[in-house]
Amino acid sequence: MKYTVSIEIALPRERVAQLLADPAQLPKWLRGLVVHEPLHGEHGQVGTKSRVVLQMGQQKIEGTEIVTRREPADLHAIPRESVVHFERELVTEGMWSAARERLTDVGPEMTLWESENEYRFSGLMMRLVGLLMPGAFRKQSLKHMQDFKAFAEQGKDVREAKD
């Protein structure tokens, strides 16, 4: 299963990239995050392997994330014409996924965030989930992006949300 979602954020691309890459900010916008800890490597750097635990309703999902691309490596003084890339793979029981994030400068105070997502399922239950509920994955990805936008633009913290 593959899909792409996008959102515009009213901040300069360099600031958006820095916020996305900052591990201290993750719990403020990544709803359901319980743990995101590097097992080896430095958070966000290519080759880093991390343990990730997410709480989604009554279900706890644990997996291993590997950062496969980060360009540019230095998120300061990014040339205007450059596109920022963050890519990672996540492996959990019954599922492999890849996220390819692109940040494009669309104005002095506006960034376009495009997220291309791919999922592969193994095991009967996960294949059924992927087949019967593909819209749920897209909806969840877009919700994470909307939560990040609210955090980045207005300082809203998902841990304080009532929903």
Secondary structure, DSSP 8 states (H G I E B T S, - for coil): -EEEEEEEESS-HHHHHHHHH-TTTHHHHSTTEEEEEEEES-TTSTT-EEEEEEEETTEEEEEEEEEEEEESS--SS--TT--EEEEEEEEETTEEEEEEEEEEEEETTEEEEEEEEEEEE-SHHHHHHHHH-HHHHHHHHHHHHHHHHHHHHH---GGG---
